[in-house]
């Protein structure tokens, strides 16, 4: 039996187990979303050619042995938006995210004491979040108004802290503990 395939399979699994690294999560807010200006690639290739050509006439027989080595550098430029615009858009995304989150950072003074958040604290320093206070003057929300209207329309409701406690929706009554239930009527076949 030929065990080459099994050996190659075991070798491939061993290589995968030794050299594959786990995938780590990324912060989707602050990454570049795949926006790149271009790629630079370096490639080294080695090619070894050995051939042996035999013909019915000895005059046409020849052997060949040649080696070919190549080193190549490739730069690939992506068409579309120029690099400055891409970089500017990435910066704008980061700044918009900082505007949203810096209020939390500045309201937590313990972050300034932690050296792991030094960069974040420095980026948020001096940014005051804008608080929109568009609630009505009486302090009630639209939900509170709707709830009050519902209470006015249904005055027979008994409420305790906005939870219904009566009237009961079901007309069924639970029998007392000592109540004996009637037996089912026998079927006449």
ZADO-126137 format. One record per atom (N, C-alpha, C): residue in one letter; chain; atom name; x, y, z. Coordinates in steps of 0.2 Angstrom, whole numbers, plus 5000, padded with zeros to 4 digits. Each point is the difference from the previous one (the first is absolute). Layout:
N
SITE   residuo   cadena   atomo      x      y      z
SITE         A        A      CA      X      Y      Z
...
***
This chain:
189
SITE   residuo   cadena   atomo      x      y      z
SITE         X        A       N   5004   4994   5000
SITE         X        A      CA   4996   5006   5000
SITE         X        A       C   5004   5006   5000
SITE         X        A       N   4998   5005   4997
SITE         X        A      CA   5003   5007   5000
SITE         X        A       C   4998   5004   5005
SITE         X        A       N   5004   5002   5005
SITE         X        A      CA   4999   5005   5005
SITE         X        A       C   5002   5007   5000
SITE         X        A       N   5002   5002   4993
SITE         X        A      CA   5002   5007   4999
SITE         X        A       C   4995   5005   5002
SITE         X        A       N   4994   4999   4998
SITE         X        A      CA   4995   5004   5001
SITE         X        A       C   4998   5001   5008
SITE         X        A       N   5000   4995   5003
SITE         X        A      CA   4999   5000   5007
SITE         X        A       C   5006   5004   5004
SITE         X        A       N   5006   4998   4998
SITE         X        A      CA   5006   5004   5002
SITE         X        A       C   4999   5007   4999
SITE         X        A       N   4998   5002   4994
SITE         X        A      CA   5000   5007   4998
SITE         X        A       C   4994   5004   5004
SITE         X        A       N   4995   4996   5001
SITE         X        A      CA   4994   5003   5004
SITE         X        A       C   5002   5001   5008
SITE         X        A       N   5004   4995   5003
SITE         X        A      CA   5002   5001   5006
SITE         X        A       C   5005   5005   5001
SITE         X        A       N   5004   5001   4995
SITE         X        A      CA   5005   5006   5000
SITE         X        A       C   4997   5006   4999
SITE         X        A       N   4995   5001   4996
SITE         X        A      CA   4996   5006   4999
SITE         X        A       C   4996   5002   5007
SITE         X        A       N   4997   4995   5003
SITE         X        A      CA   4997   5002   5006
SITE         X        A       C   5005   5002   5006
SITE         X        A       N   5006   4997   5000
SITE         X        A      CA   5005   5002   5005
SITE         X        A       C   5002   5007   4998
SITE         X        A       N   5001   5001   4994
SITE         X        A      CA   5002   5007   4998
SITE         X        A       C   4995   5005   5002
SITE         X        A       N   4994   4999   4999
SITE         X        A      CA   4994   5004   5002
SITE         X        A       C   5000   5001   5008
SITE         X        A       N   5001   4994   5003
SITE         X        A      CA   5000   5001   5008
SITE         X        A       C   5005   5004   5002
SITE         X        A       N   5006   5000   4997
SITE         X        A      CA   5006   5003   5003
SITE         X        A       C   5000   5008   4998
SITE         X        A       N   4998   5001   4994
SITE         X        A      CA   5001   5007   4997
SITE         X        A       C   4994   5005   5000
SITE         X        A       N   4994   4997   5000
SITE         X        A      CA   4994   5004   5000
SITE         X        A       C   4999   5004   5006
SITE         X        A       N   4998   5006   5000
SITE         X        A      CA   4999   5004   5005
SITE         X        A       C   4992   5002   5001
SITE         X        A       N   4998   5001   5006
SITE         X        A      CA   4992   5001   5000
SITE         X        A       C   4998   5007   4997
SITE         X        A       N   4994   5000   4998
SITE         X        A      CA   4997   5007   4998
SITE         X        A       C   4998   5004   5006
SITE         X        A       N   5003   5006   5000
SITE         X        A      CA   4998   5005   5005
SITE         X        A       C   4995   5005   4998
SITE         X        A       N   4995   5002   5004
SITE         X        A      CA   4995   5005   4998
SITE         X        A       C   5003   5007   4999
SITE         X        A       N   4997   5004   4996
SITE         X        A      CA   5002   5006   4999
SITE         X        A       C   4995   5005   5002
SITE         X        A       N   5002   5006   5001
SITE         X        A      CA   4995   5005   5002
SITE         X        A       C   4997   5003   4993
SITE         X        A       N   4994   4999   4999
SITE         X        A      CA   4997   5002   4994
SITE         X        A       C   4999   5007   4999
SITE         X        A       N   5000   5004   5006
SITE         X        A      CA   4999   5007   5000
SITE         X        A       C   5006   5003   4997
SITE         X        A       N   5006   4998   5002
SITE         X        A      CA   5006   5004   4998
SITE         X        A       C   5004   4997   4995
SITE         X        A       N   4998   4995   4996
SITE         X        A      CA   5005   4997   4995
SITE         X        A       C   4998   5004   4994
SITE         X        A       N   5004   4998   4995
SITE         X        A      CA   5000   5004   4993
SITE         X        A       C   4995   4997   4995
SITE         X        A       N   4997   4994   5002
SITE         X        A      CA   4995   4997   4996
SITE         X        A       C   5002   4998   4993
SITE         X        A       N   5007   4998   5000
SITE         X        A      CA   5003   4998   4994
SITE         X        A       C   5002   5005   4995
SITE         X        A       N   4999   5006   5002
SITE         X        A      CA   5002   5006   4996
SITE         X        A       C   5008   5000   4999
SITE         X        A       N   5003   4998   4995
SITE         X        A      CA   5007   5000   4999
SITE         X        A       C   5002   5004   4994
SITE         X        A       N   5006   5003   5000
SITE         X        A      CA   5002   5004   4994
SITE         X        A       C   5003   4995   4995
SITE         X        A       N   5003   4995   5002
SITE         X        A      CA   5004   4995   4996
SITE         X        A       C   5003   4995   5004
SITE         X        A       N   5003   4995   4996
SITE         X        A      CA   5004   4995   5003
SITE         X        A       C   5007   4999   4997
SITE         X        A       N   5004   4998   5005
SITE         X        A      CA   5007   4999   4997
SITE         X        A       C   5002   4993   5002
SITE         X        A       N   5003   4997   4995
SITE         X        A      CA   5001   4992   5001
SITE         X        A       C   5007   4999   4998
SITE         X        A       N   5003   4996   5003
SITE         X        A      CA   5007   4997   4999
SITE         X        A       C   4999   4993   4999
SITE         X        A       N   5003   4997   4994
SITE         X        A      CA   5000   4993   4999
SITE         X        A       C   5007   4997   4997
SITE         X        A       N   5002   4995   5003
SITE         X        A      CA   5006   4996   4998
SITE         X        A       C   4997   4993   4997
SITE         X        A       N   5003   4999   4994
SITE         X        A      CA   4998   4994   4997
SITE         X        A       C   5006   4996   4997
SITE         X        A       N   5000   4993   5001
SITE         X        A      CA   5006   4996   4998
SITE         X        A       C   4997   4995   4996
SITE         X        A       N   5003   4999   4994
SITE         X        A      CA   4997   4995   4995
SITE         X        A       C   5006   4995   4998
SITE         X        A       N   5000   4994   5001
SITE         X        A      CA   5005   4995   4998
SITE         X        A       C   4997   4995   4994
SITE         X        A       N   5003   5001   4994
SITE         X        A      CA   4998   4996   4995
SITE         X        A       C   5005   4994   4998
SITE         X        A       N   4998   4994   5000
SITE         X        A      CA   5004   4995   4998
SITE         X        A       C   4996   4996   4995
SITE         X        A       N   5003   4998   4994
SITE         X        A      CA   4996   4997   4995
SITE         X        A       C   5005   4995   4997
SITE         X        A       N   4998   4995   4997
SITE         X        A      CA   5003   4995   4997
SITE         X        A       C   4996   4998   4994
SITE         X        A       N   5003   5001   4993
SITE         X        A      CA   4996   4999   4994
SITE         X        A       C   5003   4995   4996
SITE         X        A       N   4997   4994   4999
SITE         X        A      CA   5003   4995   4996
SITE         X        A       C   4996   4999   4994
SITE         X        A       N   5003   4999   4994
SITE         X        A      CA   4997   4999   4994
SITE         X        A       C   5003   4994   4997
SITE         X        A       N   4997   4997   4994
SITE         X        A      CA   5002   4994   4997
SITE         X        A       C   5007   5001   4997
SITE         X        A       N   5002   5006   4999
SITE         X        A      CA   5006   5001   4997
SITE         X        A       C   5005   5003   5005
SITE         X        A       N   5006   4998   5001
SITE         X        A      CA   5004   5002   5005
SITE         X        A       C   5002   5007   4999
SITE         X        A       N   5000   5003   4994
SITE         X        A      CA   5002   5007   4999
SITE         X        A       C   4995   5005   5003
SITE         X        A       N   4993   4998   5001
SITE         X        A      CA   4995   5004   5003
SITE         X        A       C   4999   5000   5007
SITE         X        A       N   5004   4996   5004
SITE         X        A      CA   5000   4999   5007
SITE         X        A       C   5003   5006   5003
SITE         X        A       N   4997   5003   5006
SITE         X        A      CA   5003   5005   5003
SITE         X        A       C   4998   5000   5008
SITE         X        A       N   5004   5003   5004
SITE         X        A      CA   4998   5000   5007
SITE         X        A       C   5000   5008   5002
SITE         X        A       N   4996   5002   5004
SITE         X        A      CA   5000   5007   5002
SITE         X        A       C   4999   5001   5007
SITE         X        A       N   5004   5005   5003
SITE         X        A      CA   5000   5001   5007
SITE         X        A       C   5000   5008   5000
SITE         X        A       N   4995   5003   5003
SITE         X        A      CA   5001   5007   5001
SITE         X        A       C   4996   5002   5006
SITE         X        A       N   5003   5005   5003
SITE         X        A      CA   4997   5003   5006
SITE         X        A       C   4998   5007   4999
SITE         X        A       N   4995   5002   5003
SITE         X        A      CA   4997   5007   4998
SITE         X        A       C   4998   5003   5007
SITE         X        A       N   5003   5006   5002
SITE         X        A      CA   4998   5003   5006
SITE         X        A       C   4997   5007   4998
SITE         X        A       N   4995   5002   5004
SITE         X        A      CA   4997   5007   4999
SITE         X        A       C   4998   5003   5006
SITE         X        A       N   5002   5006   5001
SITE         X        A      CA   4998   5005   5005
SITE         X        A       C   4995   5005   4997
SITE         X        A       N   4994   5001   5003
SITE         X        A      CA   4996   5005   4997
SITE         X        A       C   4997   5004   5005
SITE         X        A       N   4999   5006   4998
SITE         X        A      CA   4996   5005   5005
SITE         X        A       C   4994   5003   4996
SITE         X        A       N   4994   5000   5003
SITE         X        A      CA   4994   5002   4997
SITE         X        A       C   4997   5005   5004
SITE         X        A       N   4998   5005   4997
SITE         X        A      CA   4995   5005   5003
SITE         X        A       C   4994   5001   4997
SITE         X        A       N   4995   4999   5003
SITE         X        A      CA   4993   5000   4997
SITE         X        A       C   4996   5006   5003
SITE         X        A       N   4998   5004   4995
SITE         X        A      CA   4997   5007   5002
SITE         X        A       C   4992   4998   4998
SITE         X        A       N   4996   5002   5006
SITE         X        A      CA   4993   4999   4999
SITE         X        A       C   4997   5006   4996
SITE         X        A       N   4996   4999   4995
SITE         X        A      CA   4996   5006   4997
SITE         X        A       C   4994   5002   5004
SITE         X        A       N   4999   5006   5000
SITE         X        A      CA   4994   5003   5003
SITE         X        A       C   5002   5006   5004
SITE         X        A       N   4998   5000   5006
SITE         X        A      CA   5001   5006   5004
SITE         X        A       C   5008   5000   5002
SITE         X        A       N   5002   5007   5000
SITE         X        A      CA   5007   5000   5002
SITE         X        A       C   5002   4999   5007
SITE         X        A       N   5006   4999   5001
SITE         X        A      CA   5002   4998   5007
SITE         X        A       C   4999   5005   5005
SITE         X        A       N   5001   5006   4999
SITE         X        A      CA   4998   5005   5005
SITE         X        A       C   4993   5000   5002
SITE         X        A       N   4995   4999   4995
SITE         X        A      CA   4993   5000   5002
SITE         X        A       C   4999   4994   5004
SITE         X        A       N   5003   4994   4999
SITE         X        A      CA   4999   4994   5004
SITE         X        A       C   5002   5001   5007
SITE         X        A       N   5006   5003   5001
SITE         X        A      CA   5003   5001   5006
SITE         X        A       C   4996   5005   5004
SITE         X        A       N   4997   5006   4997
SITE         X        A      CA   4996   5005   5003
SITE         X        A       C   4994   4997   5002
SITE         X        A       N   4997   4995   4996
SITE         X        A      CA   4993   4997   5002
SITE         X        A       C   5001   4995   5006
SITE         X        A       N   5006   4997   5001
SITE         X        A      CA   5001   4996   5005
SITE         X        A       C   5001   5004   5007
SITE         X        A       N   5004   5006   4999
SITE         X        A      CA   5000   5004   5006
SITE         X        A       C   4994   5003   5002
SITE         X        A       N   4995   5002   4995
SITE         X        A      CA   4994   5002   5002
SITE         X        A       C   4995   4995   5004
SITE         X        A       N   5001   4994   4997
SITE         X        A      CA   4996   4995   5004
SITE         X        A       C   5003   4999   5007
SITE         X        A       N   5006   5000   5001
SITE         X        A      CA   5003   5000   5007
SITE         X        A       C   4998   5006   5004
SITE         X        A       N   5000   5006   4997
SITE         X        A      CA   4998   5006   5004
SITE         X        A       C   4993   5000   5002
SITE         X        A       N   4995   4997   4995
SITE         X        A      CA   4993   5000   5002
SITE         X        A       C   4999   4995   5005
SITE         X        A       N   5004   4994   5000
SITE         X        A      CA   4999   4996   5006
SITE         X        A       C   5002   5002   5006
SITE         X        A       N   5006   5004   5000
SITE         X        A      CA   5002   5003   5006
SITE         X        A       C   4995   5005   5003
SITE         X        A       N   4997   5004   4996
SITE         X        A      CA   4995   5005   5002
SITE         X        A       C   4995   4996   5004
SITE         X        A       N   4998   4995   4997
SITE         X        A      CA   4994   4996   5003
SITE         X        A       C   5002   4997   5007
SITE         X        A       N   5007   4998   5001
SITE         X        A      CA   5002   4996   5005
SITE         X        A       C   5004   5004   5006
SITE         X        A       N   5002   5006   4998
SITE         X        A      CA   5004   5004   5004
SITE         X        A       C   4996   5002   5006
SITE         X        A       N   4994   5001   5000
SITE         X        A      CA   4996   5002   5006
SITE         X        A       C   5000   4995   5005
SITE         X        A       N   5000   4993   4998
SITE         X        A      CA   5001   4995   5005
SITE         X        A       C   5007   5000   5003
SITE         X        A       N   5005   5001   4996
SITE         X        A      CA   5007   5000   5002
SITE         X        A       C   5001   5006   5005
SITE         X        A       N   4998   5006   4998
SITE         X        A      CA   5001   5005   5005
SITE         X        A       C   4996   5000   5006
SITE         X        A       N   4995   4996   5000
SITE         X        A      CA   4996   5000   5006
SITE         X        A       C   5002   4994   5005
SITE         X        A       N   5005   4996   4998
SITE         X        A      CA   5003   4995   5004
SITE         X        A       C   5007   5002   5002
SITE         X        A       N   5001   5003   5006
SITE         X        A      CA   5007   5002   5001
SITE         X        A       C   5005   4995   5002
SITE         X        A       N   4998   4994   5001
SITE         X        A      CA   5004   4994   5001
SITE         X        A       C   5004   4998   4994
SITE         X        A       N   4998   5002   4994
SITE         X        A      CA   5003   4999   4993
SITE         X        A       C   5007   5004   5000
SITE         X        A       N   4999   5006   5003
SITE         X        A      CA   5006   5004   4999
SITE         X        A       C   5006   4997   5005
SITE         X        A       N   4998   4996   5005
SITE         X        A      CA   5005   4997   5004
SITE         X        A       C   5003   4994   4997
SITE         X        A       N   4997   4997   4996
SITE         X        A      CA   5002   4993   4997
SITE         X        A       C   5004   5002   4994
SITE         X        A       N   5007   4997   5000
SITE         X        A      CA   5004   5002   4994
SITE         X        A       C   4998   4996   4994
SITE         X        A       N   4996   4995   5000
SITE         X        A      CA   4998   4997   4994
SITE         X        A       C   4995   5004   4996
SITE         X        A       N   4997   5005   5003
SITE         X        A      CA   4996   5005   4996
SITE         X        A       C   5003   5006   4999
SITE         X        A       N   5006   5001   5001
SITE         X        A      CA   5004   5006   4999
SITE         X        A       C   4998   5004   4993
SITE         X        A       N   5001   4996   4995
SITE         X        A      CA   4998   5003   4993
SITE         X        A       C   4993   5002   4999
SITE         X        A       N   4995   4996   5003
SITE         X        A      CA   4993   5001   4999
SITE         X        A       C   4999   5007   5004
SITE         X        A       N   5002   5000   5006
SITE         X        A      CA   4999   5006   5004
SITE         X        A       C   5003   5006   4997
SITE         X        A       N   5006   5000   4997
SITE         X        A      CA   5003   5006   4997
SITE         X        A       C   4996   5002   4994
SITE         X        A       N   4997   4995   4996
SITE         X        A      CA   4996   5002   4994
SITE         X        A       C   4993   5003   5002
SITE         X        A       N   4998   4998   5006
SITE         X        A      CA   4993   5003   5002
SITE         X        A       C   5001   5006   5005
SITE         X        A       N   5006   5002   5001
SITE         X        A      CA   5001   5006   5005
SITE         X        A       C   4997   5006   4996
SITE         X        A       N   4996   5004   5004
SITE         X        A      CA   4998   5006   4997
SITE         X        A       C   4993   4999   4996
SITE         X        A       N   4998   4994   4999
SITE         X        A      CA   4994   4999   4996
SITE         X        A       C   4994   5000   5005
SITE         X        A       N   4995   5005   4999
SITE         X        A      CA   4994   5000   5004
SITE         X        A       C   4995   4997   4996
SITE         X        A       N   4996   4995   5002
SITE         X        A      CA   4995   4998   4997
SITE         X        A       C   4994   5005   5000
SITE         X        A       N   4996   5000   4994
SITE         X        A      CA   4994   5004   5000
SITE         X        A       C   4994   4996   5002
SITE         X        A       N   4997   5003   5005
SITE         X        A      CA   4994   4996   5002
SITE         X        A       C   4994   5004   4998
SITE         X        A       N   4996   4997   4996
SITE         X        A      CA   4993   5003   4998
SITE         X        A       C   4995   4998   5005
SITE         X        A       N   4997   5006   5003
SITE         X        A      CA   4995   4999   5005
SITE         X        A       C   4993   5002   4996
SITE         X        A       N   4997   4995   4997
SITE         X        A      CA   4994   5002   4996
SITE         X        A       C   4994   4997   5003
SITE         X        A       N   5000   4999   5007
SITE         X        A      CA   4995   4997   5003
SITE         X        A       C   4995   5006   5002
SITE         X        A       N   4993   4999   5000
SITE         X        A      CA   4996   5005   5002
SITE         X        A       C   5001   5003   5007
SITE         X        A       N   4998   5006   5001
SITE         X        A      CA   5001   5003   5007
SITE         X        A       C   4997   4996   5006
SITE         X        A       N   4994   4997   4998
SITE         X        A      CA   4997   4996   5006
SITE         X        A       C   5004   4994   5002
SITE         X        A       N   5005   4998   4995
SITE         X        A      CA   5004   4994   5002
SITE         X        A       C   4997   4994   4998
SITE         X        A       N   4995   5000   4996
SITE         X        A      CA   4996   4993   4998
SITE         X        A       C   5002   4999   4993
SITE         X        A       N   5001   4993   4999
SITE         X        A      CA   5002   4998   4994
SITE         X        A       C   4994   4998   4996
SITE         X        A       N   5000   4999   4994
SITE         X        A      CA   4994   4998   4996
SITE         X        A       C   4997   4994   5002
SITE         X        A       N   5004   4995   5003
SITE         X        A      CA   4998   4994   5002
SITE         X        A       C   4995   5001   5007
SITE         X        A       N   5003   5005   5004
SITE         X        A      CA   4996   5002   5006
SITE         X        A       C   4993   5003   4998
SITE         X        A       N   5000   5004   4995
SITE         X        A      CA   4994   5003   4997
SITE         X        A       C   4995   4995   4998
SITE         X        A       N   5002   4995   4996
SITE         X        A      CA   4996   4995   4997
SITE         X        A       C   4997   4996   5006
SITE         X        A       N   5004   4998   5005
SITE         X        A      CA   4998   4996   5005
SITE         X        A       C   4995   5004   5004
SITE         X        A       N   5001   5006   5002
SITE         X        A      CA   4995   5004   5003
SITE         X        A       C   4993   5001   4996
SITE         X        A       N   5001   5000   4994
SITE         X        A      CA   4994   5001   4996
SITE         X        A       C   4996   4993   5000
SITE         X        A       N   5004   4994   5000
SITE         X        A      CA   4996   4994   5001
SITE         X        A       C   4997   4999   5006
SITE         X        A       N   5003   5002   5006
SITE         X        A      CA   4997   5000   5006
SITE         X        A       C   4993   5004   5000
SITE         X        A       N   5000   5006   4997
SITE         X        A      CA   4994   5004   5000
SITE         X        A       C   4995   4997   4996
SITE         X        A       N   5002   4996   4995
SITE         X        A      CA   4995   4997   4996
SITE         X        A       C   4997   4993   5003
SITE         X        A       N   5004   4997   5005
SITE         X        A      CA   4998   4994   5003
SITE         X        A       C   5000   5001   5008
SITE         X        A       N   4995   5004   5002
SITE         X        A      CA   5000   5002   5008
SITE         X        A       C   4999   4994   5004
SITE         X        A       N   4997   4994   4997
SITE         X        A      CA   4999   4994   5005
SITE         X        A       C   5006   4996   5001
SITE         X        A       N   5006   5002   4997
SITE         X        A      CA   5006   4996   5001
SITE         X        A       C   5003   5001   5007
SITE         X        A       N   5002   4995   5003
SITE         X        A      CA   5003   5001   5007
SITE         X        A       C   5007   4999   4998
SITE         X        A       N   5004   5005   5002
SITE         X        A      CA   5007   5000   4999
SITE         X        A       C   5004   5001   5006
SITE         X        A       N   5006   4997   5000
SITE         X        A      CA   5005   5001   5006
SITE         X        A       C   5007   5001   4996
SITE         X        A       N   5002   5006   5001
SITE         X        A      CA   5007   5001   4996
SITE         X        A       C   4999   4998   4993
SITE         X        A       N   4995   5002   4997
SITE         X        A      CA   4999   4999   4992
SITE         X        A       C   4999   4993   4999
SITE         X        A       N   4999   4995   5004
SITE         X        A      CA   4999   4993   4999
SITE         X        A       C   4993   4999   5001
SITE         X        A       N   4997   4996   4996
SITE         X        A      CA   4993   4998   5001
SITE         X        A       C   4999   4996   5005
SITE         X        A       N   4995   5001   5005
SITE         X        A      CA   4998   4996   5005
SITE         X        A       C   4993   4998   5000
SITE         X        A       N   4996   5003   4996
SITE         X        A      CA   4993   4998   4999
SITE         X        A       C   4997   5004   4994
SITE         X        A       N   4994   4999   4998
SITE         X        A      CA   4997   4994   5001
SITE         X        A       C   5003   4994   4997
SITE         X        A       N   4998   4994   5002
SITE         X        A      CA   5003   4994   4997
SITE         X        A       C   4997   4999   4994
SITE         X        A       N   5004   4997   4995
SITE         X        A      CA   4998   4999   4993
SITE         X        A       C   4996   4993   5000
SITE         X        A       N   5001   4996   5004
SITE         X        A      CA   4997   4993   5000
SITE         X        A       C   4994   4999   5005
SITE         X        A       N   4995   4997   4998
SITE         X        A      CA   4994   4999   5004
SITE         X        A       C   5001   4993   5004
SITE         X        A       N   5005   4996   4998
SITE         X        A      CA   5001   4994   5004
SITE         X        A       C   5002   5001   5007
SITE         X        A       N   4997   4995   5004
SITE         X        A      CA   5002   5000   5007
SITE         X        A       C   5003   4994   5002
SITE         X        A       N   5005   5000   5004
SITE         X        A      CA   5004   4994   5003
SITE         X        A       C   4996   4997   5005
SITE         X        A       N   4998   4994   5000
SITE         X        A      CA   4996   4997   5005
SITE         X        A       C   5004   4999   5006
SITE         X        A       N   4997   4999   5006
SITE         X        A      CA   5003   4999   5006
SITE         X        A       C   5004   4994   5000
SITE         X        A       N   5005   4999   5005
SITE         X        A      CA   5004   4994   5000
SITE         X        A       C   4996   4994   5002
SITE         X        A       N   4995   5000   5004
SITE         X        A      CA   4996   4994   5001
SITE         X        A       C   4994   4999   4995
SITE         X        A       N   5000   5003   4995
SITE         X        A      CA   4995   4999   4995
SITE         X        A       C   5001   4994   4996
SITE         X        A       N   4995   4996   4999
SITE         X        A      CA   5000   4993   4997
SITE         X        A       C   4998   5001   4993
SITE         X        A       N   5004   4999   4995
SITE         X        A      CA   4998   5001   4993
SITE         X        A       C   4995   4994   4998
SITE         X        A       N   4995   5002   4996
SITE         X        A      CA   4996   4994   4997
SITE         X        A       C   5003   4996   4996
SITE         X        A       N   4998   4994   5000
SITE         X        A      CA   5003   4994   4995
SITE         X        A       C   4997   5001   4993
SITE         X        A       N   5004   4998   4995
SITE         X        A      CA   4997   5001   4994
SITE         X        A       C   4995   4995   4998
SITE         X        A       N   4995   5002   4996
SITE         X        A      CA   4995   4995   4999
SITE         X        A       C   5002   4994   4995
SITE         X        A       N   4998   4994   5002
SITE         X        A      CA   5002   4994   4996
SITE         X        A       C   4997   5001   4993
SITE         X        A       N   5004   4997   4995
SITE         X        A      CA   4998   5000   4993
SITE         X        A       C   4996   4994   4999
SITE         X        A       N   4994   5000   4996
SITE         X        A      CA   4996   4995   4999
SITE         X        A       C   5002   4998   4993
SITE         X        A       N   5003   4994   4999
SITE         X        A      CA   5002   4997   4993
SITE         X        A       C   4994   4996   4997
***
